[in-house]
Amino acid sequence: MGMWASLDAVWEMSAEKRIFGAVLLFSWTVYLWETFLARRQRRIYKTTTHVPLELGQIMDSETFEKSRLYQLDKSTFSFWSGLYSEVEGTLILLFGGIPYLWRLSGRFCGYAGFGPEYEITQSLVFLLLATLFSALTGLPWSLYNTFVIEEKHGFNQQTLGFFMKDAIKKFIVTQCILLPVSSLLLYIIKIGGDYFFIYAWLFTLVVSLVLVTIYADYIAPLFDKFTPLPEGKLKQEIEIMAKSIDFPLTKVYVVQGSKRSSHSNAYFYGFFKNKRIVLFDTLLEEYSVLNKDIQEESGMEPCNDGEGDSEEIKAKVKNKKQGCKNEEVLAVLGHELGHWKLGHTVKNIIISQMNSFLCFFLFAVLIGRKELFVAFGFYDSQPTLIGLLIIFQFIFSPYNEVLSFCLTVLSRRFEFQADAFAKKLGKAKDLYSALIKLNKDNLGFPVSDWLFSMWHYSHPPLLERLQALKNSKQD
């Protein structure tokens, strides 16, 4: 009888309380699930203290131990930052933080002479205050991650002054994009009539395409220095490879990522016949500033005296070097261009836009439900921005979790296909060695719990990728 009485009590609750309770319950369920998965992976970090036999040929014990300790520290940080985030979000909901911030935004607008009828103006103030709060509460965690964890393990290259200037710049640039786009979106929803969801979707589609187009040319250079890849063998071979698969390459850039971190990356961008490739300097062995620093620290000078110990010093420096040789860089680019040739980029855009359209359609269905607003403390008004926040962030959260998992599975499939494309270009051997080097440079831990890997890894584990390449690796 006790159980049935409890169920009856639940159903006797108002719809608003049931909605609010369900949101909190699901949020904590996801958090506990993520914590369970992280605990399984953390056990792997703690217990796998020696290089497994199958890794003996690709990873030395020193790198393995460095990787293990790095991932342990990251796991600990992730646990505490995740717990803080969950508790903060719960307290904001329980104590009415969202309606309070909305009322505070209204007061600021009132001081400036804007009444309640200026809902879009109040929405922009709300967004500014919300993002400022998020930036300030996240700052200590970001500082700790950068100057304690990343610094401890040799990745951080930033000074505190550079970090703070970068953070302020990011905040300003974000507001310059977020506020105008949000105001136009809210205006479209207001005047769009019964089919506003179609116009809102089309608007977000155009904005996303414009941002992708201008990001590397106008936004990214605000934070990092981009220089054309110098003329030489590497650039020639990149152009030859691009031409061989009809990739419409126009420019190749090197970005100075080493001033921020020693992690490495590469990507391409652009639409139609105007595509560019961007290489991080940390990816390129002969361009990385960090390799020059290593040589200076070792005290190695050019030596022609023929002494054997100078060769020994050179060997030690070479083993410490970061990045890939030109052949390996080409193999990595072969993988990235495989994503383009196989249509992965277009498929991801289509999936993203189908999801966006569905979400706007469901938003149109739900926006008139007053109980959704009442559940989050909005008794007298139903602001459009708050409706977007409630529905997209809270009501859609179960759907978003399922979609995220499905996209992770799809991403791993795409990565295998891109590796296979690089093999067809004759890059199997170089991609094999490049993956090992990149794993070493980024201190990736090559052993993972199967459930953690299945849920989180958008890229297949290293051993799986190497095994797929090994079967056809060229001698």
N, C-alpha and C positions, 0 to 999 in steps of 0.2 A: 504493500500500500504506500510506503514511503516514497518509492521510486515514481509511482504514478502521480502521487501528490506533487512531487517536484516538477514533473513534466507539465501537469496542469498549471502550476504556478508560472512556468515559463510561457505557456501560451496565453495566460491571462495578462502577461506584460503587454504594454503598448507596443505597437509596431516600431515606434521610434527606439524604445529600449532594446528590442530584439535586434534591430539593425546595428545599433551602437555596440551591443554585446558581441554580436557576430564578428564585427570588424576587429575588435580587440582580441577575441578568441583566435581568429585566423592569424592575426599578426603574430601572436605569441606562439602559435602552432608552427608557423614557418620558422620563427627564430629558434625554437627548440629542435626542429628538424635540421636546420643548418648547424646548430651546435653539436648535435649527434654526429653528423657527417664529419665536422671538423675534428671531433674527438677521435673518430676512427682514423683519420689521416694523421693526427698528432701522435697516435700510438705507433704508426709506421715510422714517423720521424724519430721517436724515442728508442724503438727496438731495433731498427735497421742501422746498426753502427759500423758494419763492414760492407765493403763493396760486394754485391752478389756476383756469383760466378759468371752469369751471363753479361755482366757489365765490365768484367775485368779488362777487356780489350779496348774499351772506349772511355774509361774514367779512372783516374788515379785516386788513391786513398785520400790524399790531401784535399783535392777538390771535392770529393764525396763528403768529407767531414765538414768542410766549409759550407757546402750546400745544405747539409742536414741542419747545422746550427742556424743558418740564415732562415730557413723555412720554419724552424722551431720558434725563433723570435717573431717572425711574421705571424705565425699562428697564435701566439700569445697576445700580440697586439690586436689581431683581428677579433679575438674573443672579447677583450675588454672594450674595444671601440664599438663592437656590435652590441654588447650589453648596454653600454651607455646610450647608444642610439635608440635601442628598443625602449629603455626606461624613459628617456626624454620624450619620445613620441607618445608613449602611454600617458605620461603626466600632462602633456599638452592637451590630449583629448579629454582626460578626466577632469581637468581644471578649466576647461573652456578656453584654451589658448587661442584657437582659431577665431571664435567670435570676439574675443577680447582684442585681438590684433585688427580685426575688421572695424570695431568701434573706434580704436585708437587712430586708424587711418581716416575714419570719418571726422574725428576731431581735428586732425591736421588739415584736412581739406576745408573744414569750417573756418579755421584760422586764416586760410587763404581766400575765403569768400566763396567757396564751392559748397553748395548744399547737397542734400541726399539725392537730388535728381541727377547729379554728376557721378553716376555709378562707375563709369569707365575711369574717370580720374581717381576715384577712391580705390578702384581695383589696382591701378598702377602704384599708388602709395603703398597698398597692402603688399604687392609683390616686392617692392623695394625694401620694405621693412622685413619681410619674411626671408628674403635672400641675404640681407645684412645679418639677421639673427643666425641663420644657418652658417654663414661665413665665419662669424665670431665664435660660435660654439664649436665649429670644426677646426678652427685654427690651432688650438693646443695639440690636437691629435695629429694634424698635418706636420706641425713642428717636431713633435716627438718621432714620427715616422721618418722624417727627412734627416734630422740632426742627431738622432740616437740610433735607430735601426739601420737606415741606409748608410749613415756615416760609419757605424761600427763595422759593417761588412764591405766597405770600400766602394760604395756606389755613388754616394752624394758628392757632387762637385760644386755645390752652391755655398755662398756666404749668406749670413743672416740678412744682410742688406739686400742682396740680390733676391732672396726668397720673398721678403716683404714687398719689395717693389713689384715683383712678379705677381704676387697675390693681389695687390691693389689694382694693378693693370688688368688682371683677369676679371676682377669684380666690375671695373668700369666698362670694359668691353662687353661683358655679359649683359649689363644693364642697357647699353646702347643697342643691343640686339633684342633683348627680351621685352623691354617696355614698348617700343614701337610695334613689334610684331603682335604682342598681346593686345594692345589697344585696337589694332585693326581686326584681329580675330574676334574680339568681343563686339566690335561694331558690326561685323558681318553677321554674327549670331543674332544681334538685336534687330537688324533690318532684313534678315534673310527670309522671313516668313516660314511657311510650313516646310520648305525644302532647304532651310539654312544649313543643314548638315552636309549637303552636297557642296555648297559654296565654301563652307568652312574647311572641308577636306581638300578642295581644289586649292584654296589659299595656302594651306600648310604644305601641300605638294610643291607649289611654286616656291615657297620660302625655303624648303629643304633643298631643292635643286639649285637655287641661287646660292645658298650658303655653301653647298658642296663645291660649286664652281669658283666662288671667290675666296674660300677659306685659305688655301695655300698661297694665293697671290697677295691677299690684302690683310688677312687676319693673323695667320701663323707668323709672318715676318715681324709682327709687333712684339713677338716673344723670342724668336730665334732667328739667327742669321742664316739666310739661304744664299748660296753661291753656286754658279754653274760648275758642273764637273769639268775640270780642266781637260783640254784636248790631250789625247793619249790613247794607249791601247785599250784601256778599260772602256772608255767612252765609245770607241770605234766598235768594240765587240758587243756592247749593249745595243748600239744602233743596228748592227747586223742581225742580232737575235730578234729585235723588235720587228725589223723588216721581214724576216723569214716567216713570221706568223701574222703579218699584216697589222701589227699594232701601230696606230698612228702617233708615234712618238714625236714630240716637238722639242722638249727640253729635258735635261737631266740635271737635278740639283743635288748638292750636298748640304745638309742642315747641320749646324754646329750644336748637336745635342750634348756634346761632352761638357759644355759649360753648366749643364744642369744635372746630368746623371751619366753614369757609364753604361747604362742599359742601351741596347741597340735595336734598330728597327729599319724597315724600308716599306714604302708604299707608292702607289700611283694614284693619280686623280685626273679629273677632267672628263668632258663629254664629247662625243662625236669625234671629230678629226683633230682635237686639240688636247692631247694627253701628255702628262709630264710624269716623270719618275723622280722620287725623292729618296735619297740614301742618307742615313745618319752617319756622321763621321766615325762614330764608334763601331760601325759595321765594317769599315774599310781599314784593313791593317796598315796600309801605307799612308793613310790620311789622318788616323786617329791621333789627336794631341796627347792622349793618355800614353801612347806608346813612346812618344818623345820624352814624356815625364819619366817613364820607367828607365829609359836609357840614361837620362841625366842623374837619376837617383842611384843607378848602379855605378856611376862614375866612368862608364865605358866611353872611350874616345877612339876615333879611328886609329888603328894600329897596324903598322906594316913591319914590325920588328921580327915577326915570325915566331914569337913565343907561344907555346902551347896553351898557357893559361888564359891568353886573350880569347882563344877559340872557346874555351870553357865558359868564360864570362858571356860571350855572344850567345852560346847555347842556352844559358840560364835566362838571358833577356828574351830570347826568342820564345821560350816556353811560357813566359809571363805575358807576352804580347796579346793584345786584345784585337778582335776583329777577324775578318776572313781575307784570304788571298783573292786575287781578281777572279780566278776560275770559280771559287766558291761563291763570291758575290753574284756572278752570272747565274749560278745554279739557284740561288735564293730568288733572284729576279725571274728566272724561268718558272719557279713555283708561283710567284705573284702574278706573272703574266698568264699563267694557266687559269687563274681565277677569272681573268678577263675573257680569255679565249673560250672557256667552257661556259660562259654566261652566268657565273656565280654572282657577280656584282649586280647584273640586271635582275636575276631571280630574287636576290635579297631586297632590292628596291621594290619589286612587285609585291613580295610578301609583306613588306613594311607598309606599303600603301593600301593593300587589302585590309590589313589589320587596322590601319588608321580610319579607313572608311567605315568599317564595322563598328569601331568605337564611337565615332561621331553619330552613326545611326542609332546605336543604343543610348547614347547620351540624349538624343532628341526624344527618344521614347520615355526616358526616366526623368528629364529635367523638370517636368511638371508635378512630380511627386513631392508634395509638401513635407511628408514624413521624413524624407531623406535630410532635408534642411533642419527640421526640428530635432532629429537625432543628434545633430552636431551643434545644437545650441542656437540655431537661427529661427526664432519664433515669429518674427514680424516681417522678415524680408527674405527674398530668394535671389541673392546676387548671382549673376551668371558665372563669374570667376569662381565663386565658392562652389557652385554646382559642378564646374569642371574639376575642381580639386577633389570634391567628395566622390564623384562618380569614377573619374579616371584613376585616382590614387587608392581609394578605399574599396569601393563597390566592385571594381574590376580586378582587385588584387588576386583572387583565386585564378581567374582567367589568365592574368599576366604571368603567374607562376608556371602554369601549364605551357603557355606559349614559349616562355623562356627556356624551359627544358627541351621542347621540341626543336627550337632554333639551335640549341647547343648540340643536339644530336645531328641536325642537318649540317652544322658547321664542321663537325668532325668528318662527316662524309665528304664535304667539299675539300677539306685539307688533304685527304687521301687522294682524291681525284687530281688536285693540283700537283701533288708529289708525282703521281703517275704521268702527268703531262710533262713535267721536268725530265722524267726518265726518257720519254719519247724524244726529247730534244738532245739526248745524249749526256744529260747532266746528273745521272744517278750517283756516280762515284763522288763528284764534288758536292752534291747536295747532302750526301751521307756524312761527309766530313764537316760540312758547314753546320749541320744540325748539332753535331757533337760540340763544335766550337761555341756555337751560340748558347747551347745549354750550359757549357762551362762558364762562359763570360757572364751569363745572367744568374749563375748559381741555381739553376733549376734542379730539383730533386727528382731523379728518374724512377723512383719507386712510389707507387700510389695505391691507395685502397680502391678497390674496384667500384664501390658504391659512390665514394667521393668523386672519383674520376668521371663516372657516368653522369653525375648530376652537374658538375662544375666545369669540366675541361672542354673548352670550345675547340681545342687542338688535341689530336690523339697523343697519348703518352709517347715519350721519346722512343722507347724500345719497340713499340708497335710500328712507328714510322720507319725506323731503321730496318726492321724485319721486312717490311714491304719493299723497301729499296734494295735490300741485300740480295734478293733473289735474282735481280737483273743488274746488279752493280757491275760496272765495267772494270776490267783489270787495268 
